[in-house]
């Protein structure tokens, strides 16, 4: 799920108008941002499901640190703490929540590859409902998040700007760009199925 994460971040903007949109977008993928250098270092891995080309929903992700429940909580708390310095505790808490939402949205999508504790200490059951096994259904869920998040963002941005204000036009343009980029991202991911 990529586009769906951005849709949720757009929706969060409706409830956190003081949070910069770029910070919300960064927060929603921050777990993956931390994941990338760990993959490069060989600490975490990603690979295709056996017998597939590794397209949309056909990956097994061994992100045993970043995508563990405890790891996600720690990453979210650190992001929120840093964000609270320039924007205050409320915005920091919201941004931390958006970081953690990444983990919550991944649970229904991932195959059983998400541990509760880093490195699956204690050999606890792995989480993941495997919705990616049904690419059409998972794409529909992402599409719902993109469209719903964009509509919530647009409504909030227009309300804040005030009807008739030039900023309402900018809100419409931003919402349109958000929707187009979300649909493009989702389309590119699904095309790789």
Order of alpha helices (4+ residues) and beta strands (2+ residues): alpha-alpha-beta-beta-alpha-alpha-alpha
